[in-house]
């Protein structure tokens, strides 16, 4: 009998390689492991993650597939108690499985550095202030992030102008395209056990959640009062430590309106898991309305802004609103105390 013609090993390897490539590429693009993208920076991170996931799937299929195939193909025949066939090391194979992982790691390292560069990781500089006159210093709010360094510099100079100052920070600053352009909105965020305090220097608004306008360049200045915290917005693919005594920064552009969770991603104490808030991305009009509403609510003369000054009212005027709510009128009073 004629032996059946065997399929060449090279053809089998090619077909298996094509199948593994198709599976790994499809899973790399359709894994569904990441939350919704809601920032300009998110696609950069997701693209890098997809490449890593694709490579991981391919390696898993190759390694585990080889193990399963070998376990079936070269299993010991029943009743065979002899030793296995001796073999020597295979130098080309050793070079191959050392070179391929090295190339993959180096390639991923270069890719990650490029993503880091595009996100502004190499230039996390603070806001630049140039030639601010002493008269303009009066317009800077004492609670703003710029007030302290400006006043300190002005006191130590005879000239009426303050030299250009650039505060070095850690984190993600402006992208290469944005360069040294100032951010549209600046928010100072302080991490404490166990919450986030948001301060808007331009308006003086204080809040427990982050409100930002959509499609605007946002700069977050992070700090911590007690221990290290980590400000993490999964939908934006951004996470940055808030370190006591160190300035850190996040700069990004949100692309979708909505509410997105914010977590502390650094174990900071017993109630670390409860250190959560949210970022509210809204239209420019909604954001301005929110700022105006909160600015109005935080005015110091609240007795004139939101309520009547009760100290100037008589007893009857003071009790009148409560009497109306209880349904008490002059007729009811006459029945209780007839004249």
Secondary structure, 3 states (H helix, E strand, C coil): CCCCCCCCHHHHHHHHHHHHHHHHHHHHHCCCCCCCCCECCHHHHHHHHHHHHHHHHHHHHHHHHHHHHHHHHCCCCCCCCCCCCCCCCCHHHHHHHHHHHHHHHHHHHHHHHHHHHHCCCCCCECCCECCEEHHHHCCCCCCCCCHHHHHHHHHCCCCCEECCECCECEECCCCCCCCCCCCCEEEEEEEECCEEEEEECCCCEEECCEEEECCCEEEEEEEECCCCEEEEEHHHCEEEEECCCCCEEEEEEECCCEEEEEEECCCCCCCHHHCEEEEEEECHHHHHHHHHHHHHHCCCCHHHHCCCCHHHCCHHHHHHHHHHHCCCCHHHHHHHCCC
